Amino acid sequence: MNILVTGANGQLGNEMRRMATGSSHRFIFTDVAELDITDLDAIRRCMTDNGIDIIVNCAAYTNVDKAEDDFQTADLINNKATESLAVAAAEHDATLIHVSTDYVFDGSACKPYAETEETRPAGVYGRTKLAGEQAAAATGCKLIVLRTAWLYSRWGNNFVKTMRRLTAERDELNVVFDQVGTPTFAGDLADAIGHIIESDQLGKTGIYHFSNEGVCSWYDFAVAIAEESGNTCDIHPIHSDEFPCKVRRPHYSVLDKTKFRTTFGYKIPHWYASMKKCINQLNESNGI
Ligand SMILES: NC(=O)c1ccc[n+]([C@@H]2O[C@H](COP(=O)([O-])OP(=O)(O)OC[C@H]3O[C@@H](n4cnc5c(N)ncnc54)[C@H](OP(=O)(O)O)[C@@H]3O)[C@@H](O)[C@H]2O)c1
């Protein structure tokens, strides 16, 4: 099969590159320079030229705070471009595997979010991502939506890399303890996507939740990152209102992965084990 990966220079895209090594399928990796997903004609050309069977959409506007002042761009990439990918997928009878977010929920729950839970995004990023899911579904294309959360990897900027650096540089650090969720190692998400493709389960369309297993607060996550990095920084748990930011972050965003596990027959790693794996990768690559 011919598989188009968009946004391939991002965190998930880079892990898709690693995952694809050794696959018998042909992967075409693109980022905005090779394929701007806001350009429907360019998507159509790429689909035809390469005989694409599957699109894995890793491209997105992911700056949650910036999105609040830049609805147009966030909506163009997260919503309209997702619809364009779905339109092109439908025209070519291809499957679209699209990645979405826990930010489609407002975080007011107190039990893990199932896929059937009512969505209620609190900010522009979550609203545009939800609109993208819905617009893609409305095209009638073969669609698998994977909602994930707290994504990190050795690539780009993320919480693990920031905490690893700050806990090395500082003696003390404040981190919120009243926002609870589950981190997701982008490598694990890429492997899960690889599992769906390699085990030929693309027919199982629908919305699925995917993060690592377990639950923690950002504070717990920071403490674990510091410990595994060998840093002795004193980390203090603080409330969210002591750390103001533009968008209200969900207080509870644990995703229920039961549907993913049972549908695809897949064991998801625990967040701590995956965090250790990422720290080891960062150590080996000197933090780059
Ligand atoms: N990061 C998280 O914590 C998180 C949490 C939940 C869900 N997600 C979702 O998970 C997915 C992957 O996230 P990620 O962290 O890997 O994202 P990322 O690192 O920000 O990568 C996104 C990639 O898409 C590219 N891109 C932007 N606009 C594009 C366009 N018009 N055409 C083609 N490519 C374009 C970006 O390029 P530039 O860098 O040049 O803009 C970047 O290389 C996204 O759908 C995201 O919404 C992420």
PDBQT file of the ligand as one rigid body, heavy atoms in Angstrom, charges set to zero:
ROOT
HETATM    1  N1  LIG A 301       1.401  18.152  21.006  1.00  0.00    +0.000 N 
HETATM    2  C1  LIG A 301       0.457  17.740  21.841  1.00  0.00    +0.000 C 
HETATM    3  O1  LIG A 301       0.594  17.821  23.067  1.00  0.00    +0.000 OA
HETATM    4  C2  LIG A 301      -0.813  17.136  21.303  1.00  0.00    +0.000 A 
HETATM    5  C3  LIG A 301      -1.813  16.763  22.210  1.00  0.00    +0.000 A 
HETATM    6  C4  LIG A 301      -2.988  16.198  21.707  1.00  0.00    +0.000 A 
HETATM    7  C5  LIG A 301      -3.138  16.017  20.337  1.00  0.00    +0.000 A 
HETATM    8  N2  LIG A 301      -2.164  16.407  19.468  1.00  0.00    +0.000 N 
HETATM    9  C6  LIG A 301      -2.370  16.203  18.046  1.00  0.00    +0.000 C 
HETATM   10  O2  LIG A 301      -1.420  15.241  17.607  1.00  0.00    +0.000 OA
HETATM   11  C7  LIG A 301      -1.060  15.517  16.250  1.00  0.00    +0.000 C 
HETATM   12  C8  LIG A 301       0.455  15.575  16.111  1.00  0.00    +0.000 C 
HETATM   13  O3  LIG A 301       0.943  16.599  16.990  1.00  0.00    +0.000 OA
HETATM   14  P1  LIG A 301       2.486  16.977  17.044  1.00  0.00    +0.000 P 
HETATM   15  O4  LIG A 301       2.789  17.392  18.440  1.00  0.00    +0.000 OA
HETATM   16  O5  LIG A 301       3.291  15.914  16.389  1.00  0.00    +0.000 OA
HETATM   17  O6  LIG A 301       2.468  18.276  16.130  1.00  0.00    +0.000 OA
HETATM   18  P2  LIG A 301       3.715  19.174  15.675  1.00  0.00    +0.000 P 
HETATM   19  O7  LIG A 301       4.964  18.647  16.275  1.00  0.00    +0.000 OA
HETATM   20  O8  LIG A 301       3.305  20.591  15.882  1.00  0.00    +0.000 OA
HETATM   21  O9  LIG A 301       3.787  18.850  14.116  1.00  0.00    +0.000 OA
HETATM   22  C9  LIG A 301       2.838  19.313  13.208  1.00  0.00    +0.000 C 
HETATM   23  C10 LIG A 301       3.522  19.424  11.876  1.00  0.00    +0.000 C 
HETATM   24  O10 LIG A 301       2.557  19.880  10.906  1.00  0.00    +0.000 OA
HETATM   25  C11 LIG A 301       3.175  20.876  10.109  1.00  0.00    +0.000 C 
HETATM   26  N3  LIG A 301       2.201  21.715   9.446  1.00  0.00    +0.000 N 
HETATM   27  C12 LIG A 301       1.611  22.856   9.884  1.00  0.00    +0.000 A 
HETATM   28  N4  LIG A 301       0.820  23.378   8.939  1.00  0.00    +0.000 NA
HETATM   29  C13 LIG A 301       0.913  22.558   7.855  1.00  0.00    +0.000 A 
HETATM   30  C14 LIG A 301       0.359  22.591   6.564  1.00  0.00    +0.000 A 
HETATM   31  N5  LIG A 301      -0.464  23.574   6.180  1.00  0.00    +0.000 N 
HETATM   32  N6  LIG A 301       0.659  21.590   5.706  1.00  0.00    +0.000 NA
HETATM   33  C15 LIG A 301       1.500  20.596   6.073  1.00  0.00    +0.000 A 
HETATM   34  N7  LIG A 301       2.076  20.523   7.296  1.00  0.00    +0.000 NA
HETATM   35  C16 LIG A 301       1.787  21.491   8.175  1.00  0.00    +0.000 A 
HETATM   36  C17 LIG A 301       4.018  21.636  11.117  1.00  0.00    +0.000 C 
HETATM   37  O11 LIG A 301       4.945  22.474  10.483  1.00  0.00    +0.000 OA
HETATM   38  P3  LIG A 301       5.393  23.834  11.276  1.00  0.00    +0.000 P 
HETATM   39  O12 LIG A 301       6.073  23.381  12.519  1.00  0.00    +0.000 OA
HETATM   40  O13 LIG A 301       6.288  24.484  10.269  1.00  0.00    +0.000 OA
HETATM   41  O14 LIG A 301       4.125  24.599  11.537  1.00  0.00    +0.000 OA
HETATM   42  C18 LIG A 301       4.654  20.487  11.872  1.00  0.00    +0.000 C 
HETATM   43  O15 LIG A 301       5.807  19.980  11.209  1.00  0.00    +0.000 OA
HETATM   44  C19 LIG A 301      -1.796  16.824  15.874  1.00  0.00    +0.000 C 
HETATM   45  O16 LIG A 301      -2.977  16.489  15.213  1.00  0.00    +0.000 OA
HETATM   46  C20 LIG A 301      -2.140  17.440  17.210  1.00  0.00    +0.000 C 
HETATM   47  O17 LIG A 301      -3.291  18.256  17.138  1.00  0.00    +0.000 OA
HETATM   48  C21 LIG A 301      -0.989  16.947  19.926  1.00  0.00    +0.000 A 
ENDROOT
TORSDOF 0
